[in-house]
Amino acid sequence: MPSTDTNAQRKRIKILHEQIFTLIWFALRRLVQRLQSYGLTHPQFITLVSLANHPEAATMSQLAQVTFQDAPTMTGIVNRLVKMELVCRARSEEDRRIVWVEATPEGKTLVQQIEIDLEQEDPYGFLDLDEAEINKMEEILDYILKHHVKDIYRQDMPDAETSRQALRGFASDPIGFIKKQDKRGTKAPR
């Protein structure tokens, strides 16, 4: 039978899970509301920002992988973004099965505008934190993100700084991040 300390720890961990779930729920809801004012859904925005932050076209397969969408859903998302003239697509000349997608200049401009607008907000109250609190928050978030990367890509990051740089690389160029994982043979599950 588990000890009282173990039971107390499990109750506290359950509360942490609930807090993280609630934070994600509220943050996503707030983002979805903001994106509606730009005429975008959350999956469309994630797709568009992934393409806008990548220096070259990406395949539909890469987009599906980085956005955690299945192929038919990804096709629908890209179709709508093409109609909005935010992305363009073309079939590969070498292999007609491959479809290349990239953000248009209008799509890149929209992403920049949305990112500027979102940076003006402080929904988590981070501006109220002092330097020590910011450092602690970075440590905690890095810890959580490392575990997600490990679960998804089935690999450990060798140290905290390598992990931090890799995770920041994901945020700035998700498609580039998955390409690096693919080269290492650590593809994410689809």
Secondary structure, DSSP 4 states (H G I P E B T S, - for coil): ---HHHHHHHHHHHHHHHHHHHHHHHHHHHHHHHHHTTT--HHHHHHHHHHHTSSS-EEHHHHHHHHT--HHHHHHHHHHHHHTTSEEEEE-SS-TT-EEEEE-HHHHHHHHHHHHHHHT--TT-GGG--HHHHHHHHHHHHHHHHHHHHHHH----SSHHHHHHHHHHHHH-HHHHHHHHHHTT-PPP-
